[in-house]
């Protein structure tokens, strides 16, 4: 979960900096890219962990 929360927090901070500071559009863009990458990583992790094979009895 740490591998998901750390990039999300970084994306939020970069998004706030990019939105507040005038003339700095690239932190907002980087924040959006990091957030999308974190969501893709979470989706892949959830999909992979949901496919546990069960032994037949």
ChimeraX attribute file (.defattr): number of C-alpha atoms within 10 A of each C-alpha:
attribute: neighborCount
match mode: 1-to-1
recipient: residues
	/A:1	6
	/A:2	7
	/A:3	10
	/A:4	16
	/A:5	13
	/A:6	11
	/A:7	18
	/A:8	20
	/A:9	14
	/A:10	15
	/A:11	23
	/A:12	16
	/A:13	15
	/A:14	21
	/A:15	20
	/A:16	14
	/A:17	17
	/A:18	19
	/A:19	16
	/A:20	12
	/A:21	10
	/A:22	8
	/A:23	8
	/A:24	12
	/A:25	15
	/A:26	14
	/A:27	18
	/A:28	20
	/A:29	16
	/A:30	16
	/A:31	23
	/A:32	17
	/A:33	13
	/A:34	19
	/A:35	21
	/A:36	15
	/A:37	15
	/A:38	19
	/A:39	15
	/A:40	13
	/A:41	14
	/A:42	16
	/A:43	12
	/A:44	11
	/A:45	12
	/A:46	11
	/A:47	10
	/A:48	10
	/A:49	9
	/A:50	8
	/A:51	8
	/A:52	7
	/A:53	6
	/A:54	6
	/A:55	5
	/A:56	4
	/A:57	3
